[in-house]
Amino acid sequence: MGCKALSSGKKMTVPEKEGPANFVPAAAVIRRDLA
């Protein structure tokens, strides 16, 4: 994952309280959307 994916994931998805469990798939979706 690049910094852009991490940044977008944190910004567009659930809050940090949700944790990496929801954060990781969100980043994957964003990567697919950008690809």
mmCIF entry with sequence, helices, sheets and N, C-alpha, C, O atoms, coordinates in Angstrom:
data_MODEL
# 
_entry.id   MODEL 
# 
_entity.id                         1 
_entity.type                       polymer 
_entity.pdbx_number_of_molecules   1 
# 
_entity_poly.entity_id                      1 
_entity_poly.type                           'polypeptide(L)' 
_entity_poly.nstd_linkage                   no 
_entity_poly.nstd_monomer                   no 
_entity_poly.pdbx_seq_one_letter_code       MGCKALSSGKKMTVPEKEGPANFVPAAAVIRRDLA 
_entity_poly.pdbx_seq_one_letter_code_can   MGCKALSSGKKMTVPEKEGPANFVPAAAVIRRDLA 
_entity_poly.pdbx_strand_id                 A 
# 
loop_
_entity_poly_seq.entity_id 
_entity_poly_seq.num 
_entity_poly_seq.mon_id 
_entity_poly_seq.hetero 
1 1  MET n 
1 2  GLY n 
1 3  CYS n 
1 4  LYS n 
1 5  ALA n 
1 6  LEU n 
1 7  SER n 
1 8  SER n 
1 9  GLY n 
1 10 LYS n 
1 11 LYS n 
1 12 MET n 
1 13 THR n 
1 14 VAL n 
1 15 PRO n 
1 16 GLU n 
1 17 LYS n 
1 18 GLU n 
1 19 GLY n 
1 20 PRO n 
1 21 ALA n 
1 22 ASN n 
1 23 PHE n 
1 24 VAL n 
1 25 PRO n 
1 26 ALA n 
1 27 ALA n 
1 28 ALA n 
1 29 VAL n 
1 30 ILE n 
1 31 ARG n 
1 32 ARG n 
1 33 ASP n 
1 34 LEU n 
1 35 ALA n 
# 
_struct_asym.id          A 
_struct_asym.entity_id   1 
# 
loop_
_struct_conf.conf_type_id 
_struct_conf.id 
_struct_conf.pdbx_PDB_helix_id 
_struct_conf.beg_label_comp_id 
_struct_conf.beg_label_asym_id 
_struct_conf.beg_label_seq_id 
_struct_conf.pdbx_beg_PDB_ins_code 
_struct_conf.end_label_comp_id 
_struct_conf.end_label_asym_id 
_struct_conf.end_label_seq_id 
_struct_conf.pdbx_end_PDB_ins_code 
_struct_conf.beg_auth_comp_id 
_struct_conf.beg_auth_asym_id 
_struct_conf.beg_auth_seq_id 
_struct_conf.end_auth_comp_id 
_struct_conf.end_auth_asym_id 
_struct_conf.end_auth_seq_id 
_struct_conf.pdbx_PDB_helix_class 
_struct_conf.details 
_struct_conf.pdbx_PDB_helix_length 
HELX_P HELX_P1 AA1 CYS A 3  ? MET A 12 ? CYS A 3  MET A 12 1 ? 10 
HELX_P HELX_P2 AA2 GLU A 16 ? GLU A 18 ? GLU A 16 GLU A 18 5 ? 3  
HELX_P HELX_P3 AA3 PRO A 20 ? LEU A 34 ? PRO A 20 LEU A 34 1 ? 15 
# 
_struct_conf_type.id          HELX_P 
_struct_conf_type.criteria    ? 
_struct_conf_type.reference   ? 
# 
loop_
_atom_site.group_PDB 
_atom_site.id 
_atom_site.type_symbol 
_atom_site.label_atom_id 
_atom_site.label_alt_id 
_atom_site.label_comp_id 
_atom_site.label_asym_id 
_atom_site.label_entity_id 
_atom_site.label_seq_id 
_atom_site.pdbx_PDB_ins_code 
_atom_site.Cartn_x 
_atom_site.Cartn_y 
_atom_site.Cartn_z 
_atom_site.occupancy 
_atom_site.B_iso_or_equiv 
_atom_site.pdbx_formal_charge 
_atom_site.auth_seq_id 
_atom_site.auth_comp_id 
_atom_site.auth_asym_id 
_atom_site.auth_atom_id 
_atom_site.pdbx_PDB_model_num 
ATOM 1   N N  . MET A 1 1  ? 0.826   -1.210 0.000   1.00 0.00 ? 1  MET A N  1 
ATOM 2   C CA . MET A 1 1  ? 0.000   0.000  0.000   1.00 0.00 ? 1  MET A CA 1 
ATOM 3   C C  . MET A 1 1  ? 0.860   1.258  0.000   1.00 0.00 ? 1  MET A C  1 
ATOM 4   O O  . MET A 1 1  ? 1.881   1.330  0.683   1.00 0.00 ? 1  MET A O  1 
ATOM 5   N N  . GLY A 1 2  ? 0.437   2.230  -0.763  1.00 0.00 ? 2  GLY A N  1 
ATOM 6   C CA . GLY A 1 2  ? 1.162   3.490  -0.780  1.00 0.00 ? 2  GLY A CA 1 
ATOM 7   C C  . GLY A 1 2  ? 0.560   4.472  0.209   1.00 0.00 ? 2  GLY A C  1 
ATOM 8   O O  . GLY A 1 2  ? -0.521  4.236  0.750   1.00 0.00 ? 2  GLY A O  1 
ATOM 9   N N  . CYS A 1 3  ? 1.253   5.558  0.440   1.00 0.00 ? 3  CYS A N  1 
ATOM 10  C CA . CYS A 1 3  ? 0.763   6.561  1.394   1.00 0.00 ? 3  CYS A CA 1 
ATOM 11  C C  . CYS A 1 3  ? -0.580  7.127  0.936   1.00 0.00 ? 3  CYS A C  1 
ATOM 12  O O  . CYS A 1 3  ? -1.439  7.450  1.756   1.00 0.00 ? 3  CYS A O  1 
ATOM 13  N N  . LYS A 1 4  ? -0.752  7.245  -0.380  1.00 0.00 ? 4  LYS A N  1 
ATOM 14  C CA . LYS A 1 4  ? -1.999  7.797  -0.918  1.00 0.00 ? 4  LYS A CA 1 
ATOM 15  C C  . LYS A 1 4  ? -3.178  6.912  -0.538  1.00 0.00 ? 4  LYS A C  1 
ATOM 16  O O  . LYS A 1 4  ? -4.227  7.412  -0.134  1.00 0.00 ? 4  LYS A O  1 
ATOM 17  N N  . ALA A 1 5  ? -3.009  5.598  -0.666  1.00 0.00 ? 5  ALA A N  1 
ATOM 18  C CA . ALA A 1 5  ? -4.090  4.661  -0.339  1.00 0.00 ? 5  ALA A CA 1 
ATOM 19  C C  . ALA A 1 5  ? -4.434  4.757  1.142   1.00 0.00 ? 5  ALA A C  1 
ATOM 20  O O  . ALA A 1 5  ? -5.606  4.771  1.517   1.00 0.00 ? 5  ALA A O  1 
ATOM 21  N N  . LEU A 1 6  ? -3.398  4.823  1.982   1.00 0.00 ? 6  LEU A N  1 
ATOM 22  C CA . LEU A 1 6  ? -3.629  4.902  3.424   1.00 0.00 ? 6  LEU A CA 1 
ATOM 23  C C  . LEU A 1 6  ? -4.350  6.196  3.773   1.00 0.00 ? 6  LEU A C  1 
ATOM 24  O O  . LEU A 1 6  ? -5.287  6.200  4.571   1.00 0.00 ? 6  LEU A O  1 
ATOM 25  N N  . SER A 1 7  ? -3.911  7.278  3.175   1.00 0.00 ? 7  SER A N  1 
ATOM 26  C CA . SER A 1 7  ? -4.490  8.585  3.467   1.00 0.00 ? 7  SER A CA 1 
ATOM 27  C C  . SER A 1 7  ? -5.950  8.628  3.034   1.00 0.00 ? 7  SER A C  1 
ATOM 28  O O  . SER A 1 7  ? -6.810  9.090  3.784   1.00 0.00 ? 7  SER A O  1 
ATOM 29  N N  . SER A 1 8  ? -6.227  8.150  1.834   1.00 0.00 ? 8  SER A N  1 
ATOM 30  C CA . SER A 1 8  ? -7.594  8.155  1.319   1.00 0.00 ? 8  SER A CA 1 
ATOM 31  C C  . SER A 1 8  ? -8.479  7.228  2.132   1.00 0.00 ? 8  SER A C  1 
ATOM 32  O O  . SER A 1 8  ? -9.633  7.551  2.416   1.00 0.00 ? 8  SER A O  1 
ATOM 33  N N  . GLY A 1 9  ? -7.941  6.081  2.505   1.00 0.00 ? 9  GLY A N  1 
ATOM 34  C CA . GLY A 1 9  ? -8.720  5.115  3.281   1.00 0.00 ? 9  GLY A CA 1 
ATOM 35  C C  . GLY A 1 9  ? -9.170  5.715  4.592   1.00 0.00 ? 9  GLY A C  1 
ATOM 36  O O  . GLY A 1 9  ? -10.326 5.568  4.989   1.00 0.00 ? 9  GLY A O  1 
ATOM 37  N N  . LYS A 1 10 ? -8.263  6.385  5.260   1.00 0.00 ? 10 LYS A N  1 
ATOM 38  C CA . LYS A 1 10 ? -8.569  6.982  6.559   1.00 0.00 ? 10 LYS A CA 1 
ATOM 39  C C  . LYS A 1 10 ? -9.577  8.122  6.394   1.00 0.00 ? 10 LYS A C  1 
ATOM 40  O O  . LYS A 1 10 ? -10.415 8.353  7.265   1.00 0.00 ? 10 LYS A O  1 
ATOM 41  N N  . LYS A 1 11 ? -9.487  8.808  5.296   1.00 0.00 ? 11 LYS A N  1 
ATOM 42  C CA . LYS A 1 11 ? -10.313 9.996  5.072   1.00 0.00 ? 11 LYS A CA 1 
ATOM 43  C C  . LYS A 1 11 ? -11.733 9.645  4.598   1.00 0.00 ? 11 LYS A C  1 
ATOM 44  O O  . LYS A 1 11 ? -12.697 10.302 4.992   1.00 0.00 ? 11 LYS A O  1 
ATOM 45  N N  . MET A 1 12 ? -11.858 8.634  3.772   1.00 0.00 ? 12 MET A N  1 
ATOM 46  C CA . MET A 1 12 ? -13.136 8.331  3.138   1.00 0.00 ? 12 MET A CA 1 
ATOM 47  C C  . MET A 1 12 ? -13.930 7.222  3.827   1.00 0.00 ? 12 MET A C  1 
ATOM 48  O O  . MET A 1 12 ? -15.113 7.041  3.539   1.00 0.00 ? 12 MET A O  1 
ATOM 49  N N  . THR A 1 13 ? -13.295 6.482  4.729   1.00 0.00 ? 13 THR A N  1 
ATOM 50  C CA . THR A 1 13 ? -13.991 5.359  5.353   1.00 0.00 ? 13 THR A CA 1 
ATOM 51  C C  . THR A 1 13 ? -14.280 5.629  6.822   1.00 0.00 ? 13 THR A C  1 
ATOM 52  O O  . THR A 1 13 ? -14.465 6.776  7.227   1.00 0.00 ? 13 THR A O  1 
ATOM 53  N N  . VAL A 1 14 ? -14.317 4.576  7.607   1.00 0.00 ? 14 VAL A N  1 
ATOM 54  C CA . VAL A 1 14 ? -14.644 4.673  9.028   1.00 0.00 ? 14 VAL A CA 1 
ATOM 55  C C  . VAL A 1 14 ? -13.542 5.378  9.813   1.00 0.00 ? 14 VAL A C  1 
ATOM 56  O O  . VAL A 1 14 ? -12.405 5.456  9.349   1.00 0.00 ? 14 VAL A O  1 
ATOM 57  N N  . PRO A 1 15 ? -13.870 5.890  10.995  1.00 0.00 ? 15 PRO A N  1 
ATOM 58  C CA . PRO A 1 15 ? -12.871 6.539  11.846  1.00 0.00 ? 15 PRO A CA 1 
ATOM 59  C C  . PRO A 1 15 ? -11.791 5.574  12.326  1.00 0.00 ? 15 PRO A C  1 
ATOM 60  O O  . PRO A 1 15 ? -11.944 4.357  12.220  1.00 0.00 ? 15 PRO A O  1 
ATOM 61  N N  . GLU A 1 16 ? -10.713 6.115  12.847  1.00 0.00 ? 16 GLU A N  1 
ATOM 62  C CA . GLU A 1 16 ? -9.590  5.289  13.295  1.00 0.00 ? 16 GLU A CA 1 
ATOM 63  C C  . GLU A 1 16 ? -10.004 4.309  14.383  1.00 0.00 ? 16 GLU A C  1 
ATOM 64  O O  . GLU A 1 16 ? -9.379  3.261  14.549  1.00 0.00 ? 16 GLU A O  1 
ATOM 65  N N  . LYS A 1 17 ? -11.047 4.643  15.121  1.00 0.00 ? 17 LYS A N  1 
ATOM 66  C CA . LYS A 1 17 ? -11.514 3.774  16.203  1.00 0.00 ? 17 LYS A CA 1 
ATOM 67  C C  . LYS A 1 17 ? -11.897 2.390  15.687  1.00 0.00 ? 17 LYS A C  1 
ATOM 68  O O  . LYS A 1 17 ? -11.785 1.398  16.407  1.00 0.00 ? 17 LYS A O  1 
ATOM 69  N N  . GLU A 1 18 ? -12.350 2.332  14.436  1.00 0.00 ? 18 GLU A N  1 
ATOM 70  C CA . GLU A 1 18 ? -12.758 1.047  13.852  1.00 0.00 ? 18 GLU A CA 1 
ATOM 71  C C  . GLU A 1 18 ? -11.563 0.106  13.708  1.00 0.00 ? 18 GLU A C  1 
ATOM 72  O O  . GLU A 1 18 ? -11.710 -1.114 13.790  1.00 0.00 ? 18 GLU A O  1 
ATOM 73  N N  . GLY A 1 19 ? -10.390 0.678  13.496  1.00 0.00 ? 19 GLY A N  1 
ATOM 74  C CA . GLY A 1 19 ? -9.181  -0.135 13.427  1.00 0.00 ? 19 GLY A CA 1 
ATOM 75  C C  . GLY A 1 19 ? -8.886  -0.680 12.040  1.00 0.00 ? 19 GLY A C  1 
ATOM 76  O O  . GLY A 1 19 ? -9.673  -0.494 11.111  1.00 0.00 ? 19 GLY A O  1 
ATOM 77  N N  . PRO A 1 20 ? -7.744  -1.359 11.901  1.00 0.00 ? 20 PRO A N  1 
ATOM 78  C CA . PRO A 1 20 ? -7.254  -1.876 10.623  1.00 0.00 ? 20 PRO A CA 1 
ATOM 79  C C  . PRO A 1 20 ? -8.200  -2.889 9.992   1.00 0.00 ? 20 PRO A C  1 
ATOM 80  O O  . PRO A 1 20 ? -8.180  -3.064 8.774   1.00 0.00 ? 20 PRO A O  1 
ATOM 81  N N  . ALA A 1 21 ? -9.021  -3.555 10.781  1.00 0.00 ? 21 ALA A N  1 
ATOM 82  C CA . ALA A 1 21 ? -9.924  -4.586 10.260  1.00 0.00 ? 21 ALA A CA 1 
ATOM 83  C C  . ALA A 1 21 ? -10.778 -4.025 9.125   1.00 0.00 ? 21 ALA A C  1 
ATOM 84  O O  . ALA A 1 21 ? -10.942 -4.671 8.091   1.00 0.00 ? 21 ALA A O  1 
ATOM 85  N N  . ASN A 1 22 ? -11.318 -2.828 9.317   1.00 0.00 ? 22 ASN A N  1 
ATOM 86  C CA . ASN A 1 22 ? -12.130 -2.201 8.283   1.00 0.00 ? 22 ASN A CA 1 
ATOM 87  C C  . ASN A 1 22 ? -11.287 -1.311 7.376   1.00 0.00 ? 22 ASN A C  1 
ATOM 88  O O  . ASN A 1 22 ? -11.668 -1.022 6.242   1.00 0.00 ? 22 ASN A O  1 
ATOM 89  N N  . PHE A 1 23 ? -10.153 -0.889 7.883   1.00 0.00 ? 23 PHE A N  1 
ATOM 90  C CA . PHE A 1 23 ? -9.288  0.026  7.150   1.00 0.00 ? 23 PHE A CA 1 
ATOM 91  C C  . PHE A 1 23 ? -8.629  -0.642 5.945   1.00 0.00 ? 23 PHE A C  1 
ATOM 92  O O  . PHE A 1 23 ? -8.565  -0.059 4.862   1.00 0.00 ? 23 PHE A O  1 
ATOM 93  N N  . VAL A 1 24 ? -8.143  -1.864 6.138   1.00 0.00 ? 24 VAL A N  1 
ATOM 94  C CA . VAL A 1 24 ? -7.419  -2.550 5.065   1.00 0.00 ? 24 VAL A CA 1 
ATOM 95  C C  . VAL A 1 24 ? -8.297  -2.805 3.837   1.00 0.00 ? 24 VAL A C  1 
ATOM 96  O O  . VAL A 1 24 ? -7.897  -2.441 2.731   1.00 0.00 ? 24 VAL A O  1 
ATOM 97  N N  . PRO A 1 25 ? -9.483  -3.418 3.991   1.00 0.00 ? 25 PRO A N  1 
ATOM 98  C CA . PRO A 1 25 ? -10.341 -3.632 2.829   1.00 0.00 ? 25 PRO A CA 1 
ATOM 99  C C  . PRO A 1 25 ? -10.737 -2.322 2.156   1.00 0.00 ? 25 PRO A C  1 
ATOM 100 O O  . PRO A 1 25 ? -10.875 -2.265 0.934   1.00 0.00 ? 25 PRO A O  1 
ATOM 101 N N  . ALA A 1 26 ? -10.917 -1.285 2.940   1.00 0.00 ? 26 ALA A N  1 
ATOM 102 C CA . ALA A 1 26 ? -11.270 0.015  2.379   1.00 0.00 ? 26 ALA A CA 1 
ATOM 103 C C  . ALA A 1 26 ? -10.164 0.515  1.464   1.00 0.00 ? 26 ALA A C  1 
ATOM 104 O O  . ALA A 1 26 ? -10.430 1.022  0.374   1.00 0.00 ? 26 ALA A O  1 
ATOM 105 N N  . ALA A 1 27 ? -8.928  0.371  1.908   1.00 0.00 ? 27 ALA A N  1 
ATOM 106 C CA . ALA A 1 27 ? -7.786  0.797  1.105   1.00 0.00 ? 27 ALA A CA 1 
ATOM 107 C C  . ALA A 1 27 ? -7.725  -0.013 -0.184  1.00 0.00 ? 27 ALA A C  1 
ATOM 108 O O  . ALA A 1 27 ? -7.396  0.520  -1.243  1.00 0.00 ? 27 ALA A O  1 
ATOM 109 N N  . ALA A 1 28 ? -8.043  -1.299 -0.092  1.00 0.00 ? 28 ALA A N  1 
ATOM 110 C CA . ALA A 1 28 ? -8.024  -2.164 -1.270  1.00 0.00 ? 28 ALA A CA 1 
ATOM 111 C C  . ALA A 1 28 ? -9.064  -1.693 -2.283  1.00 0.00 ? 28 ALA A C  1 
ATOM 112 O O  . ALA A 1 28 ? -8.801  -1.672 -3.485  1.00 0.00 ? 28 ALA A O  1 
ATOM 113 N N  . VAL A 1 29 ? -10.234 -1.320 -1.798  1.00 0.00 ? 29 VAL A N  1 
ATOM 114 C CA . VAL A 1 29 ? -11.296 -0.830 -2.683  1.00 0.00 ? 29 VAL A CA 1 
ATOM 115 C C  . VAL A 1 29 ? -10.862 0.451  -3.371  1.00 0.00 ? 29 VAL A C  1 
ATOM 116 O O  . VAL A 1 29 ? -11.099 0.632  -4.565  1.00 0.00 ? 29 VAL A O  1 
ATOM 117 N N  . ILE A 1 30 ? -10.232 1.334  -2.624  1.00 0.00 ? 30 ILE A N  1 
ATOM 118 C CA . ILE A 1 30 ? -9.758  2.597  -3.186  1.00 0.00 ? 30 ILE A CA 1 
ATOM 119 C C  . ILE A 1 30 ? -8.711  2.330  -4.260  1.00 0.00 ? 30 ILE A C  1 
ATOM 120 O O  . ILE A 1 30 ? -8.719  2.970  -5.312  1.00 0.00 ? 30 ILE A O  1 
ATOM 121 N N  . ARG A 1 31 ? -7.818  1.395  -4.000  1.00 0.00 ? 31 ARG A N  1 
ATOM 122 C CA . ARG A 1 31 ? -6.775  1.058  -4.977  1.00 0.00 ? 31 ARG A CA 1 
ATOM 123 C C  . ARG A 1 31 ? -7.418  0.543  -6.251  1.00 0.00 ? 31 ARG A C  1 
ATOM 124 O O  . ARG A 1 31 ? -6.979  0.891  -7.347  1.00 0.00 ? 31 ARG A O  1 
ATOM 125 N N  . ARG A 1 32 ? -8.452  -0.282 -6.125  1.00 0.00 ? 32 ARG A N  1 
ATOM 126 C CA . ARG A 1 32 ? -9.135  -0.833 -7.293  1.00 0.00 ? 32 ARG A CA 1 
ATOM 127 C C  . ARG A 1 32 ? -9.811  0.285  -8.074  1.00 0.00 ? 32 ARG A C  1 
ATOM 128 O O  . ARG A 1 32 ? -9.836  0.269  -9.305  1.00 0.00 ? 32 ARG A O  1 
ATOM 129 N N  . ASP A 1 33 ? -10.358 1.252  -7.351  1.00 0.00 ? 33 ASP A N  1 
ATOM 130 C CA . ASP A 1 33 ? -11.050 2.359  -7.991  1.00 0.00 ? 33 ASP A CA 1 
ATOM 131 C C  . ASP A 1 33 ? -10.064 3.243  -8.761  1.00 0.00 ? 33 ASP A C  1 
ATOM 132 O O  . ASP A 1 33 ? -10.375 3.722  -9.852  1.00 0.00 ? 33 ASP A O  1 
ATOM 133 N N  . LEU A 1 34 ? -8.886  3.453  -8.193  1.00 0.00 ? 34 LEU A N  1 
ATOM 134 C CA . LEU A 1 34 ? -7.877  4.293  -8.837  1.00 0.00 ? 34 LEU A CA 1 
ATOM 135 C C  . LEU A 1 34 ? -7.195  3.570  -9.988  1.00 0.00 ? 34 LEU A C  1 
ATOM 136 O O  . LEU A 1 34 ? -6.755  4.204  -10.947 1.00 0.00 ? 34 LEU A O  1 
ATOM 137 N N  . ALA A 1 35 ? -7.104  2.245  -9.900  1.00 0.00 ? 35 ALA A N  1 
ATOM 138 C CA . ALA A 1 35 ? -6.378  1.457  -10.897 1.00 0.00 ? 35 ALA A CA 1 
ATOM 139 C C  . ALA A 1 35 ? -7.035  1.549  -12.274 1.00 0.00 ? 35 ALA A C  1 
ATOM 140 O O  . ALA A 1 35 ? -6.550  0.944  -13.230 1.00 0.00 ? 35 ALA A O  1 
# 
